[in-house]
Amino acid sequence: MKTAEKYLLFGDILKTFGENGELIVKLGNQAPSEINLKEPIFIIIDGLSVPFYFKLFDERANNRAVVILENIETEKLASQLVGMKMLMPYKKQIGENDFNLNSFVGFFATDTLAGKIGTINEFLDFPNNPCFRIICNGKEILVPVNEDFIESIDTKSKTINFNLPKGLVDFYLNE
């Protein structure tokens, strides 16, 4: 699904909780540590990404949260969302204000086409083209830090999954 490429998993809606639209959400690995109630979260409904805003966000133990979404104020409405995924735009996860890109040094990098690439050794802040330097089989690979190339980030396992242009990894490995 094309939409999934634009978002990171925020969490899975597990079940309703109470009579006023409360939901139990299992938070995904990419969920930010601080929630901005003024920023939308997206749920894919009938193939469309529909924005919702948190009315309440109460983080609990075991990567769970109790949430209330604006305009979802009954158990009946909330039950229609059970089993769906909450998504957030990449920008909310990897924007300059959210992360220091040097913090990804040491993360393991994979690519949808090439598979395992290697460990990010350095962040190179080239003007207009920041890159991660990755060593693979003794060869250097420069991967542009571009939202369009990042499939997902798992901060717990310290892995970044890239969807790089076809031939980019081979270009460096076949030099």
CYANA upper distance limits for C-alpha pairs under 8 A (distance plus 0.5 A):
  1 MET  CA      5 GLU  CA      8.00
  2 LYS  CA      6 LYS  CA      8.06
  3 THR  CA      7 TYR  CA      7.63
  3 THR  CA     48 LEU  CA      8.38
  3 THR  CA     49 SER  CA      7.81
  4 ALA  CA      8 LEU  CA      8.06
  5 GLU  CA    151 GLU  CA      6.98
  6 LYS  CA     89 PRO  CA      6.70
  6 LYS  CA     90 TYR  CA      6.99
  6 LYS  CA    148 ASP  CA      8.36
  7 TYR  CA     87 LEU  CA      6.27
  7 TYR  CA     88 MET  CA      5.76
  7 TYR  CA     89 PRO  CA      4.97
  7 TYR  CA     90 TYR  CA      5.93
  8 LEU  CA     30 GLN  CA      7.05
  8 LEU  CA     87 LEU  CA      6.05
  8 LEU  CA     88 MET  CA      5.84
  8 LEU  CA     89 PRO  CA      6.67
  8 LEU  CA     90 TYR  CA      6.49
  8 LEU  CA     93 GLN  CA      8.41
  8 LEU  CA    151 GLU  CA      8.48
  8 LEU  CA    152 SER  CA      6.78
  9 LEU  CA     28 GLY  CA      6.28
  9 LEU  CA     29 ASN  CA      8.04
  9 LEU  CA     30 GLN  CA      6.71
  9 LEU  CA     31 ALA  CA      7.65
  9 LEU  CA     85 LYS  CA      7.64
  9 LEU  CA     86 MET  CA      6.83
  9 LEU  CA     87 LEU  CA      5.22
  9 LEU  CA     88 MET  CA      6.97
 10 PHE  CA     27 LEU  CA      6.45
 10 PHE  CA     28 GLY  CA      5.58
 10 PHE  CA     29 ASN  CA      7.99
 10 PHE  CA     30 GLN  CA      6.55
 10 PHE  CA     31 ALA  CA      5.23
 10 PHE  CA     85 LYS  CA      8.02
 10 PHE  CA     86 MET  CA      5.73
 10 PHE  CA     87 LEU  CA      5.32
 10 PHE  CA     88 MET  CA      6.40
 11 GLY  CA     25 VAL  CA      6.53
 11 GLY  CA     26 LYS  CA      5.79
 11 GLY  CA     27 LEU  CA      4.60
 11 GLY  CA     28 GLY  CA      5.00
 11 GLY  CA     31 ALA  CA      7.63
 11 GLY  CA     85 LYS  CA      6.38
 11 GLY  CA     86 MET  CA      5.60
 11 GLY  CA     87 LEU  CA      7.43
 12 ASP  CA     25 VAL  CA      5.97
 12 ASP  CA     26 LYS  CA      5.69
 12 ASP  CA     27 LEU  CA      7.06
 12 ASP  CA     28 GLY  CA      7.75
 12 ASP  CA     83 GLY  CA      7.21
 12 ASP  CA     84 MET  CA      6.59
 12 ASP  CA     85 LYS  CA      5.04
 12 ASP  CA     86 MET  CA      6.52
 13 ILE  CA     23 LEU  CA      7.33
 13 ILE  CA     24 ILE  CA      6.60
 13 ILE  CA     25 VAL  CA      4.99
 13 ILE  CA     26 LYS  CA      6.98
 13 ILE  CA     81 LEU  CA      7.40
 13 ILE  CA     82 VAL  CA      5.70
 13 ILE  CA     83 GLY  CA      5.87
 13 ILE  CA     84 MET  CA      6.07
 13 ILE  CA     85 LYS  CA      6.55
 13 ILE  CA     86 MET  CA      7.64
 14 LEU  CA     23 LEU  CA      7.89
 14 LEU  CA     24 ILE  CA      6.07
 14 LEU  CA     25 VAL  CA      6.05
 14 LEU  CA     26 LYS  CA      7.14
 14 LEU  CA     82 VAL  CA      6.22
 14 LEU  CA     83 GLY  CA      6.37
 15 LYS  CA     23 LEU  CA      6.32
 15 LYS  CA     24 ILE  CA      5.90
 15 LYS  CA     25 VAL  CA      7.99
 15 LYS  CA     79 SER  CA      7.59
 15 LYS  CA     82 VAL  CA      5.88
 15 LYS  CA     83 GLY  CA      8.03
 16 THR  CA     21 GLY  CA      7.55
 16 THR  CA     22 GLU  CA      6.30
 16 THR  CA     23 LEU  CA      4.90
 16 THR  CA     24 ILE  CA      6.56
 16 THR  CA     75 GLU  CA      7.12
 16 THR  CA     78 ALA  CA      6.79
 16 THR  CA     79 SER  CA      6.47
 16 THR  CA     82 VAL  CA      7.59
 17 PHE  CA     21 GLY  CA      7.86
 17 PHE  CA     22 GLU  CA      5.48
 17 PHE  CA     23 LEU  CA      5.73
 17 PHE  CA     24 ILE  CA      6.78
 17 PHE  CA     66 VAL  CA      8.18
 17 PHE  CA     75 GLU  CA      8.35
 18 GLY  CA     22 GLU  CA      6.37
 18 GLY  CA     75 GLU  CA      7.35
 19 GLU  CA     74 THR  CA      6.35
 19 GLU  CA     75 GLU  CA      5.33
 20 ASN  CA     72 ILE  CA      8.48
 20 ASN  CA     73 GLU  CA      5.49
 20 ASN  CA     74 THR  CA      5.11
 20 ASN  CA     75 GLU  CA      6.28
 21 GLY  CA     68 ILE  CA      6.48
 21 GLY  CA     69 LEU  CA      7.98
 21 GLY  CA     72 ILE  CA      5.95
 21 GLY  CA     73 GLU  CA      4.89
 21 GLY  CA     74 THR  CA      4.84
 21 GLY  CA     75 GLU  CA      5.20
 21 GLY  CA     76 LYS  CA      8.10
 21 GLY  CA     77 LEU  CA      7.31
 21 GLY  CA     78 ALA  CA      5.51
 22 GLU  CA     66 VAL  CA      6.96
 22 GLU  CA     67 VAL  CA      6.10
 22 GLU  CA     68 ILE  CA      5.34
 22 GLU  CA     69 LEU  CA      8.31
 22 GLU  CA     73 GLU  CA      8.26
 22 GLU  CA     74 THR  CA      8.50
 22 GLU  CA     75 GLU  CA      7.72
 22 GLU  CA     78 ALA  CA      7.43
 23 LEU  CA     66 VAL  CA      6.07
 23 LEU  CA     67 VAL  CA      5.79
 23 LEU  CA     68 ILE  CA      6.85
 23 LEU  CA     78 ALA  CA      7.25
 24 ILE  CA     64 ARG  CA      7.26
 24 ILE  CA     65 ALA  CA      6.26
 24 ILE  CA     66 VAL  CA      5.29
 24 ILE  CA     67 VAL  CA      7.04
 25 VAL  CA     64 ARG  CA      6.04
 25 VAL  CA     65 ALA  CA      5.74
 25 VAL  CA     66 VAL  CA      6.86
 25 VAL  CA     67 VAL  CA      7.70
 26 LYS  CA     63 ASN  CA      6.32
 26 LYS  CA     64 ARG  CA      5.04
 26 LYS  CA     65 ALA  CA      7.10
 27 LEU  CA     31 ALA  CA      6.69
 27 LEU  CA     63 ASN  CA      5.79
 27 LEU  CA     64 ARG  CA      6.19
 27 LEU  CA     65 ALA  CA      7.59
 28 GLY  CA     63 ASN  CA      8.27
 29 ASN  CA    153 ILE  CA      8.31
 29 ASN  CA    154 ASP  CA      6.02
 29 ASN  CA    155 THR  CA      6.91
 29 ASN  CA    156 LYS  CA      7.09
 30 GLN  CA     93 GLN  CA      7.76
 30 GLN  CA    152 SER  CA      8.43
 30 GLN  CA    153 ILE  CA      6.84
 30 GLN  CA    154 ASP  CA      6.54
 30 GLN  CA    155 THR  CA      7.34
 31 ALA  CA     93 GLN  CA      8.49
 32 PRO  CA     93 GLN  CA      7.43
 35 ILE  CA     57 PHE  CA      8.30
 37 LEU  CA     53 TYR  CA      7.12
 37 LEU  CA     54 PHE  CA      5.97
 37 LEU  CA     55 LYS  CA      7.65
 37 LEU  CA     56 LEU  CA      8.41
 37 LEU  CA     57 PHE  CA      8.45
 38 LYS  CA     53 TYR  CA      7.32
 38 LYS  CA     54 PHE  CA      8.16
 39 GLU  CA     53 TYR  CA      7.20
 40 PRO  CA     51 PRO  CA      6.09
 40 PRO  CA     52 PHE  CA      5.84
 40 PRO  CA     53 TYR  CA      5.36
 40 PRO  CA     54 PHE  CA      8.00
 40 PRO  CA     88 MET  CA      8.19
 41 ILE  CA     51 PRO  CA      6.10
 41 ILE  CA     52 PHE  CA      5.80
 41 ILE  CA     53 TYR  CA      6.67
 41 ILE  CA     54 PHE  CA      8.29
 41 ILE  CA     86 MET  CA      6.94
 41 ILE  CA     87 LEU  CA      6.43
 41 ILE  CA     88 MET  CA      5.91
 42 PHE  CA     49 SER  CA      6.21
 42 PHE  CA     50 VAL  CA      5.78
 42 PHE  CA     51 PRO  CA      4.97
 42 PHE  CA     52 PHE  CA      6.46
 42 PHE  CA     86 MET  CA      6.11
 42 PHE  CA     87 LEU  CA      5.43
 42 PHE  CA     88 MET  CA      6.55
 43 ILE  CA     49 SER  CA      6.05
 43 ILE  CA     50 VAL  CA      5.81
 43 ILE  CA     51 PRO  CA      7.10
 43 ILE  CA     52 PHE  CA      7.99
 43 ILE  CA     84 MET  CA      7.46
 43 ILE  CA     85 LYS  CA      6.52
 43 ILE  CA     86 MET  CA      5.50
 43 ILE  CA     87 LEU  CA      6.63
 44 ILE  CA     48 LEU  CA      5.76
 44 ILE  CA     49 SER  CA      4.93
 44 ILE  CA     50 VAL  CA      6.55
 44 ILE  CA     84 MET  CA      7.92
 44 ILE  CA     85 LYS  CA      7.67
 44 ILE  CA     86 MET  CA      8.28
 45 ILE  CA     49 SER  CA      6.90
 45 ILE  CA     50 VAL  CA      7.12
 52 PHE  CA     69 LEU  CA      6.89
 52 PHE  CA     70 GLU  CA      7.22
 53 TYR  CA     69 LEU  CA      6.15
 53 TYR  CA     70 GLU  CA      6.14
 54 PHE  CA     67 VAL  CA      7.37
 54 PHE  CA     68 ILE  CA      6.45
 54 PHE  CA     69 LEU  CA      5.06
 54 PHE  CA     70 GLU  CA      6.51
 55 LYS  CA     67 VAL  CA      7.92
 55 LYS  CA     68 ILE  CA      5.78
 55 LYS  CA     69 LEU  CA      5.65
 55 LYS  CA     70 GLU  CA      5.82
 56 LEU  CA     66 VAL  CA      8.20
 56 LEU  CA     67 VAL  CA      5.71
 56 LEU  CA     68 ILE  CA      5.40
 56 LEU  CA     69 LEU  CA      7.41
 57 PHE  CA     65 ALA  CA      7.23
 57 PHE  CA     66 VAL  CA      6.54
 57 PHE  CA     67 VAL  CA      5.09
 57 PHE  CA     68 ILE  CA      7.25
 58 ASP  CA     65 ALA  CA      5.89
 58 ASP  CA     66 VAL  CA      5.62
 58 ASP  CA     67 VAL  CA      6.73
 59 GLU  CA     63 ASN  CA      8.09
 59 GLU  CA     64 ARG  CA      6.63
 59 GLU  CA     65 ALA  CA      4.61
 59 GLU  CA     66 VAL  CA      6.88
 60 ARG  CA     64 ARG  CA      5.68
 60 ARG  CA     65 ALA  CA      5.56
 60 ARG  CA     66 VAL  CA      7.73
 61 ALA  CA     65 ALA  CA      8.33
 68 ILE  CA     72 ILE  CA      7.55
 68 ILE  CA     73 GLU  CA      8.12
 69 LEU  CA     73 GLU  CA      8.15
 72 ILE  CA     77 LEU  CA      6.29
 72 ILE  CA     78 ALA  CA      6.50
 73 GLU  CA     77 LEU  CA      7.49
 73 GLU  CA     78 ALA  CA      7.89
 74 THR  CA     78 ALA  CA      6.73
 75 GLU  CA     79 SER  CA      6.41
 76 LYS  CA     80 GLN  CA      7.34
 77 LEU  CA     81 LEU  CA      7.92
 78 ALA  CA     82 VAL  CA      7.51
 88 MET  CA     92 LYS  CA      7.34
 88 MET  CA     93 GLN  CA      8.45
 89 PRO  CA     93 GLN  CA      7.78
 90 TYR  CA     94 ILE  CA      6.65
 90 TYR  CA     95 GLY  CA      8.28
 90 TYR  CA    147 GLU  CA      7.17
 91 LYS  CA     95 GLY  CA      5.43
 91 LYS  CA    147 GLU  CA      7.95
 92 LYS  CA     98 ASP  CA      7.62
 93 GLN  CA     98 ASP  CA      6.91
 93 GLN  CA     99 PHE  CA      8.10
 94 ILE  CA     98 ASP  CA      6.61
 94 ILE  CA     99 PHE  CA      6.45
 94 ILE  CA    147 GLU  CA      8.26
 95 GLY  CA     99 PHE  CA      6.93
 96 GLU  CA    100 ASN  CA      7.16
 96 GLU  CA    101 LEU  CA      8.26
 99 PHE  CA    103 SER  CA      7.74
101 LEU  CA    105 VAL  CA      8.37
101 LEU  CA    123 PHE  CA      7.23
102 ASN  CA    122 GLU  CA      7.74
102 ASN  CA    123 PHE  CA      6.07
104 PHE  CA    120 ILE  CA      7.58
104 PHE  CA    123 PHE  CA      8.33
104 PHE  CA    158 LYS  CA      8.41
105 VAL  CA    119 THR  CA      8.28
105 VAL  CA    120 ILE  CA      5.62
105 VAL  CA    121 ASN  CA      6.00
105 VAL  CA    122 GLU  CA      6.09
105 VAL  CA    123 PHE  CA      7.21
106 GLY  CA    119 THR  CA      6.34
106 GLY  CA    120 ILE  CA      5.79
106 GLY  CA    121 ASN  CA      6.62
106 GLY  CA    158 LYS  CA      8.10
107 PHE  CA    119 THR  CA      6.23
107 PHE  CA    120 ILE  CA      6.08
107 PHE  CA    158 LYS  CA      5.23
107 PHE  CA    159 THR  CA      5.71
107 PHE  CA    160 ILE  CA      7.19
108 PHE  CA    117 ILE  CA      8.23
108 PHE  CA    118 GLY  CA      6.22
108 PHE  CA    119 THR  CA      4.85
108 PHE  CA    120 ILE  CA      6.69
108 PHE  CA    158 LYS  CA      6.72
108 PHE  CA    159 THR  CA      5.16
108 PHE  CA    160 ILE  CA      6.74
109 ALA  CA    116 LYS  CA      7.04
109 ALA  CA    117 ILE  CA      6.00
109 ALA  CA    118 GLY  CA      5.91
109 ALA  CA    119 THR  CA      6.30
109 ALA  CA    120 ILE  CA      7.15
109 ALA  CA    134 ILE  CA      8.45
109 ALA  CA    159 THR  CA      6.34
109 ALA  CA    160 ILE  CA      5.52
109 ALA  CA    161 ASN  CA      6.44
109 ALA  CA    162 PHE  CA      7.63
110 THR  CA    114 ALA  CA      7.89
110 THR  CA    115 GLY  CA      5.82
110 THR  CA    116 LYS  CA      4.92
110 THR  CA    117 ILE  CA      5.62
110 THR  CA    118 GLY  CA      7.63
110 THR  CA    159 THR  CA      8.06
110 THR  CA    160 ILE  CA      6.94
110 THR  CA    161 ASN  CA      5.36
110 THR  CA    162 PHE  CA      6.42
111 ASP  CA    115 GLY  CA      5.36
111 ASP  CA    116 LYS  CA      6.90
111 ASP  CA    117 ILE  CA      7.31
111 ASP  CA    161 ASN  CA      6.18
111 ASP  CA    162 PHE  CA      5.08
111 ASP  CA    163 ASN  CA      5.97
111 ASP  CA    164 LEU  CA      6.94
112 THR  CA    161 ASN  CA      7.77
112 THR  CA    162 PHE  CA      6.90
112 THR  CA    163 ASN  CA      5.78
112 THR  CA    164 LEU  CA      7.91
113 LEU  CA    163 ASN  CA      7.81
113 LEU  CA    164 LEU  CA      8.17
113 LEU  CA    166 LYS  CA      7.83
114 ALA  CA    169 VAL  CA      7.40
117 ILE  CA    134 ILE  CA      8.10
117 ILE  CA    135 ILE  CA      8.37
117 ILE  CA    136 CYS  CA      6.36
118 GLY  CA    134 ILE  CA      6.61
118 GLY  CA    135 ILE  CA      6.46
118 GLY  CA    136 CYS  CA      5.73
119 THR  CA    134 ILE  CA      6.20
119 THR  CA    135 ILE  CA      7.01
119 THR  CA    136 CYS  CA      8.30
120 ILE  CA    132 PHE  CA      6.76
120 ILE  CA    133 ARG  CA      6.34
120 ILE  CA    134 ILE  CA      5.08
120 ILE  CA    135 ILE  CA      7.69
121 ASN  CA    132 PHE  CA      7.92
121 ASN  CA    133 ARG  CA      6.11
121 ASN  CA    134 ILE  CA      6.01
121 ASN  CA    135 ILE  CA      7.47
122 GLU  CA    132 PHE  CA      6.35
122 GLU  CA    133 ARG  CA      5.58
122 GLU  CA    134 ILE  CA      7.75
123 PHE  CA    130 PRO  CA      7.94
123 PHE  CA    131 CYS  CA      6.52
123 PHE  CA    132 PHE  CA      5.21
123 PHE  CA    133 ARG  CA      6.73
124 LEU  CA    130 PRO  CA      6.21
124 LEU  CA    131 CYS  CA      5.66
124 LEU  CA    132 PHE  CA      6.54
124 LEU  CA    133 ARG  CA      7.48
125 ASP  CA    129 ASN  CA      7.74
125 ASP  CA    130 PRO  CA      5.05
125 ASP  CA    131 CYS  CA      7.07
126 PHE  CA    130 PRO  CA      5.24
126 PHE  CA    131 CYS  CA      7.54
129 ASN  CA    144 PRO  CA      6.94
129 ASN  CA    145 VAL  CA      7.84
130 PRO  CA    144 PRO  CA      6.42
130 PRO  CA    145 VAL  CA      6.07
131 CYS  CA    142 LEU  CA      6.42
131 CYS  CA    143 VAL  CA      5.70
131 CYS  CA    144 PRO  CA      4.74
131 CYS  CA    145 VAL  CA      5.57
132 PHE  CA    142 LEU  CA      6.20
132 PHE  CA    143 VAL  CA      5.65
132 PHE  CA    144 PRO  CA      6.91
132 PHE  CA    145 VAL  CA      7.06
133 ARG  CA    140 GLU  CA      7.14
133 ARG  CA    141 ILE  CA      6.34
133 ARG  CA    142 LEU  CA      5.35
133 ARG  CA    143 VAL  CA      7.09
134 ILE  CA    140 GLU  CA      6.27
134 ILE  CA    141 ILE  CA      5.58
134 ILE  CA    142 LEU  CA      6.86
134 ILE  CA    143 VAL  CA      8.05
135 ILE  CA    139 LYS  CA      5.92
135 ILE  CA    140 GLU  CA      5.19
135 ILE  CA    141 ILE  CA      6.62
136 CYS  CA    140 GLU  CA      6.92
136 CYS  CA    141 ILE  CA      7.57
136 CYS  CA    173 LEU  CA      8.29
139 LYS  CA    172 TYR  CA      7.67
139 LYS  CA    173 LEU  CA      6.96
140 GLU  CA    172 TYR  CA      7.39
141 ILE  CA    169 VAL  CA      7.35
141 ILE  CA    172 TYR  CA      6.21
141 ILE  CA    173 LEU  CA      8.22
144 PRO  CA    149 PHE  CA      8.43
145 VAL  CA    149 PHE  CA      7.99
145 VAL  CA    150 ILE  CA      8.47
146 ASN  CA    150 ILE  CA      7.31
148 ASP  CA    163 ASN  CA      8.35
149 PHE  CA    162 PHE  CA      5.97
149 PHE  CA    163 ASN  CA      5.41
149 PHE  CA    164 LEU  CA      5.80
149 PHE  CA    165 PRO  CA      8.23
150 ILE  CA    160 ILE  CA      7.76
150 ILE  CA    161 ASN  CA      6.71
150 ILE  CA    162 PHE  CA      5.01
150 ILE  CA    163 ASN  CA      6.46
150 ILE  CA    164 LEU  CA      8.36
151 GLU  CA    160 ILE  CA      8.12
151 GLU  CA    161 ASN  CA      5.77
151 GLU  CA    162 PHE  CA      5.51
151 GLU  CA    163 ASN  CA      6.19
152 SER  CA    160 ILE  CA      6.45
152 SER  CA    161 ASN  CA      5.68
152 SER  CA    162 PHE  CA      7.56
153 ILE  CA    158 LYS  CA      8.12
153 ILE  CA    159 THR  CA      6.50
153 ILE  CA    160 ILE  CA      5.06
153 ILE  CA    161 ASN  CA      6.82
154 ASP  CA    158 LYS  CA      6.12
154 ASP  CA    159 THR  CA      5.71
154 ASP  CA    160 ILE  CA      6.83
155 THR  CA    159 THR  CA      7.12
164 LEU  CA    168 LEU  CA      7.27
164 LEU  CA    169 VAL  CA      8.46
167 GLY  CA    171 PHE  CA      6.37
168 LEU  CA    172 TYR  CA      7.44
169 VAL  CA    173 LEU  CA      6.83
170 ASP  CA    174 ASN  CA      6.22
171 PHE  CA    175 GLU  CA      6.99
